[in-house]
Amino acid sequence: MSLRDFPVEMEKFLKDFRQEMREMRNALEKELRKEYKELKSSITFFSQQFDAMAKRHTKLEKENAALKKENASLLTECQSLKELATSSEQRITDLEQYSRNKNIEIKGIPFSENESLPQLLKQLGDVITEELTEQDIDACHRGPRRDEGCPNVVVQFRSRAKRDLVIEKSRKKRLSTSDFGHVNHSPVFVNDHLCLTLKILLGQVVARKNEKGWKYAWTRDGKIFARKSDSSRVLRVTRSQDLEKIQ
């Protein structure tokens, strides 16, 4: 190549170089635009997904708050129903016991086929020095037989005051079967005639008393009491939850 041809060749080289650079730039811009478009599309997709997740999260939070509120309401209602059931059970127990407020229950007198319960009551009156006549008594019968023991004698008085006197004097006397014509000297007890619920509760109180070393457990006027010692306060037991107070 001669010196005269050099400018021409240089011009041609530069022209080709510029063309290649333009083509490379265009290709690069095209690729960048494509990648930018894809990136923008991805960002838009993830943004939409995030927005959807945020909406679902907000919805779930609202649903969770509603469920918590409903759960709290149900717990309150459940507690109210539980308290109502407990109150109803207590009222039923009170009514059952009230129907027995003129009754006594005599425990420990052996059963005899030929026994006379009116005569047995007369013997009781003689022993405790409190006259008992037919006019004092509304009803007298043996209760149902339980386990292997003899059935208790249930007596319904016409007067609650008379019933209270009989219980008070009987407890002071320390009765035994010999007071009723039997040769042995097994103890006889005259107590309140408790309904089944209170009988079960009294058994639990006595067991708890023995377990915890308390000194006394007794009934009066159809109510159950316990006492740890002579100097401690008296505890009234109305339901099984009160057993925890015997410590």
ABEGO torsion letter per residue (X at the ends): XBAAAAAAAAAAAAAAAAAAAAAAAAAAAAAAAAAAAAAAAAAAAAAAAAAAAAAAAAAAAAAAAAAAAAAAAAAAAAAAAAAAAAAAAAAAAAAAAAAAAABBBBBGBBBBAABBAAAAAAAAAAAAGBBBBAAABABBBBBBBBEABBBBBBBBBABAAAAAAAAAAAAAAGBBAAAAGBABABBBBBBBBBBAAAAAAAAAAAAAAAAAGBABBBBBGGBBBBBABAABBBBBBABAAAAAABX
